[in-house]
Amino acid sequence: MLTLEAVSKRFGGRTVLDGVSLRLGAGEYVAIIGDSGIGKSTLLNVIAGLETADAGQVIFQNNELTRMSDDALAVLRRDNFGFVFQAFHVLPHLTVEENVGLPLLLRKKDKQEIRNKANNLISAVGLAGREASLPRELSGGELQRVAIARALVGAPALVLADEPTGNLDPENALQVLGLIRKLVKESGSAAILATHSAQAAAGCDRVYRLSGEGLSRVG
């Protein structure tokens, strides 16, 4: 599904990614661990086509991202990727149902289809009955569940989770990580978890460490 070959990325005179290679198949859930600031978020952005690699190849489902236009990349992300962020990024003026259904709205799906799929995911993440709630009425753990439901509502081929438990207490963190794994495995998607926590990475199929020497498997 996803292949990275010797990917490098520089910002100014600083090398952030140096010769990173990775292969990921459908149904796999892998973790990329490393210290804060080492380049984990940059790597996810390169995979998603939000940043352009300075060298190497990023190939997703036979599409070489480095050769695609910005418009084509935007369509690829919309139709194939789901994102879970540490900061949630829910829209404060939209209800839980509207936030979760937003990716399908952007794809111009039928309103009833959006409602049905959004409510199914809301129930799956344990928020049934909160469909009409606004983000200000939810706890941090509940907001992260909304973010996970939104990431998965469009049945993405690839889920990218960037420090999704960084703002959560240990109990909610474990629940959120278990939920991501469960829903990804059930849907047959692939997922990459970027985290500084070895504990968070423990539930993944494979674990890689990102360092100045590139990406190396550690578990």
N, C-alpha and C positions, 0 to 999 in steps of 0.2 A: 504493500500500500504506500509506504513512505520510504524513500531512500535519500540519505544525505551522504555525499561523497566529498571529503576533504574541504568542508565549508569553513571559510575564514571571513571575519568581519572586523574592520577597523573603524574607530571614531577618532578623527584627527591623527595624532601620532601614536595612539594607544591601540594595541591589538586586543580585542575582546574575545573573539573566537579564532582558534588557530587549528585548522585541519580537522574539524569535527566530522566524524562519520557515524552513521546510525542506520539500521534497517528495522522497520516496524511492520508487522503483519496484522490483518484483521483479527479482532478479538484479544489482542495483546494490550497489557496495561503496564507501562514502564515508568520508572521514576528517574529523574535527573536531579541529583543532589549536588550541593556545593555551597560555599560560603556566600553570604549576601554580597552582591556587587560583582560576582565572578562572571556573570553573563548569561544566567539561566533565562531571564526574561528576554534578552536579546536573541537567544537561540529560538525560543518559541515564536518571537516576532519574525525571524527569518523563515521558519517553517511555514508560518501563515502568510508569508509574502508581504508582511507589513514593513519589513526591512529587507533590503537587497543585499545578498552576499557579495563580497568583493572578489571571492574566488570559490571554486567548487560548484557542485550541483545540488539542487533540491528538487527531487522528483516525487510528485504525489499523483498516484493513479495514472502513471504514464505522461503526466504533464510536467514539463521542466519549468519551474516557476521563474527562473532567471530569464527565460525567453518570452514571458507573457506580459501583455500590456497591463496597466493599472486597472482598466475596466474589466479585463478578463479575470484578473486576480480577485477583484471585488466580487464577481459572480461566483468564482470558485469558493471563496470563503463563505459567502452567503449560503451556498447550497451544500457544502461539505464539512464545514468546521463548526464546532461548538466551543465557546470560551467560558472558563470559570476564573474569575479574578479574586484576589485577596480583598479588594475594596468593594466587592459586590457589583457596583455599577448598575444598580436598579434605578429606574426613573421615578422620582419622588411623587409625581403627579398622577402616575398610573397605578391601578390596583394590582394585586398579586396576579390575577388572571390576565390582565392586560400586559404586564411585564413578561410573564411566561410566554404568552402568545405572540410577542413582538416579532420574533424571527419568521414566523409563518405569515404575519401581516406583511412583512417586507417582501415575502415571496408571492404576495397577492393571492393567498389561499382563500377559500370560501369561509365566511364568518362562522358558520356552524362547525366546520372542520377545525377551525382555530380554537373555538370554545371547547369542543370535545377533547382535542389532543392536549390543550392546556390543562383542563380539569383532570384528565387522566394522570398527567405528570405531577400536578399539585397533590393529588391523592397519594401518588407513589412516593413522594418525598415527605409525607406525613403532615400535610397542611390542609387537608380537607376541612371545609368550613371557613377557611380564611381567604377564599377567592376574591371577596370584595374589600379586603383590608388594604390600607395604604402602607407603604414601607415604614412610615413613622410609627405605626402601630405594632411593628414586629421587633423581636429581639435580633441580636447579631446572628445567632444560629439559624433562626427562621429566615433571615435575609439571605444567608448563604444557601439555604435550601431552595429559595426562589431562584437564585442564580444558577444552581445546578439544573433545576427543572427547565429554565430558559435555555440553557446550553444543550439540553438533550431533546427538547420538544420537536425539533426538526429532523430527528433521527440522523445526526451527523455521522459521517464516516470516521472522523477524527475529533477527539475532545482534547483541548489544551487547557490544563489547569495550572495556573500560576500562583503558587503559595496560597491555595484556597483556604487554609486553616490558620493563616497568620494572625487573624484578628479574633480567633475563637478560643474559648477555654478548653482544657484537655478533653472533657467529656463530649462537648459538641464537636470538637475536632475529630475524635474517633468516629462519631456517628456520621459526619459528613464524608470522611474518607471511605467508610464502609459503604455508604450510599452511592458514591461515585463508582466504586468497583462493582457493586451489585448491578446498577443500571447499565453500565458499559458492557459487562459480561452478558447480560440478558439481551441487549440490543445487537450485540455482535460488532460494536464499534471498536476502534482502537483508541487508546488514551495515553497522554504523556502528562505526568505530574512533575512539576518543577518545585522543589522544596529544599530548604536548608536542614530539614529534620530527618534523621535516619529513622526515627520512629514512624513518621508519616509515610516513609517509603517502604516500610516493612511489608505492607499488604500488596505490593506490586509484584508482577511476574519476574521482572528484571530490574536491577538497579545500576545506574551509571553515575560516575562522579565526573563533574566538569571541573577542569583545572586549566592552568596556563599551558599544559601539555596536550590539551584536547579532551576527549571523552573516553573514559575507561570503565569497563564493567567491574563492579565490586560486589554484586550479589544477584 
